[in-house]
Amino acid sequence: QVQLVESGGGLVQAGGSLRLSCAASGSIFSINVMGWYRQAPGKQRVLVAAITSGGSTNYADSVRGRFTISRDNAKNTVYLQMNSLKPEDTAVYYCNARPAGASPNFGSWGQGTQVTVSS
């Protein structure tokens, strides 16, 4: 079992920045991919960004160039630096950790952290 604890959400004005953190504990040896997903009201949960243990990254088109995902393997922590935030970035952001080749729903989820961007 992997436990994920997120922090760093909040309320920010459009154009501002936030940094999310997600710390993993438990069976961390099983983790290869860590990522951030978001879910806006009435919408499906979608990928924001993901990073492998080797440092390969993947971003949603809507955030590429504005968000940066990074990972500290020694601390078992993944970060999401969000710059130039837009009102459409408002959502609950969830951390996910999973083995290589597994789908996100096969992995572990954090409890979610609210990000609200005001116009």
Buried (B, 14 or more C-beta within 10 A) or exposed (E): EBBBBBEBBEEBEEEBEBBBBBBBEBEEEBBBBBBBBBBEEEEEBEBBBBBBEEEEBBBBEBBEEBBBBBBEEEEBBBBBBBBEBBEEBBBBBBBBBBEEEEEBEEBBBBEBBEBBBEE
